């Protein structure tokens, strides 16, 4: 499942990043790596950026970039 499909307040593990070198590099600069855990604070299927909490930092990620990130839900909060 891609990151843009995750509902708020779910903890996820990043399992893959799809896209070219620039996409992977930009996501890595934001601290989004394969194997990292994140909490989706705000998002949903109706538009707007997705707000993630990774390593005690909040990151706003546009939906276009979020479609490149494959995740698995580890728990609901």
Secondary structure, 3 states (H helix, E strand, C coil): CEHHHCCCCEEEEEEEECCCHHHHHHHHHCCCCCCCEEEEEECCCCCCCEEEEECCEEEEECHHHHCCEEEEEEEEC
